């Protein structure tokens, strides 16, 4: 396929934990993929090959602030109780392509889960110039109904695409 086929496309992925059913209901996503701990590297190879303009990640969280979807703006090299890429904690800023509103807020608490690890790896590819994409990771509250979350995200993606022209 030609490189122009992938320009302005939004590749979405969901991590295990229930966000897969949200991802596959989104009408504004061009490509969907479920990412598990055993296929993260395969997904990274795929987006490196395809070079989509935008990558959207979805994961669940059960912490405080269950009334809004969180747009993560920081990831770290921490995974569980260890560090990847070094012996000290490192932070990387994520400049999300989706903006906050009354239903979605900016956040800086990715944690040390697979959400953080996958985001760290994607941001490393972007910052090293290997992946020419913008990235957004959304943490979806476990307490929110999937059809409500789908509607909120789809509307936000629709507005984003309209602004692109």
PyMOL commands that set and color helices and strands:
alter all, ss='L'
color gray80, all
select helices_A, chain A and resi 3-6+20-23+40-50+114-127+146-164
alter helices_A, ss='H'
color red, helices_A
select strands_A, chain A and resi 10-15+31-35+54-61+69-72+74-76+78-79+82-83+91-93+104-107+134-141
alter strands_A, ss='S'
color yellow, strands_A
deselect
rebuild
show_as cartoon
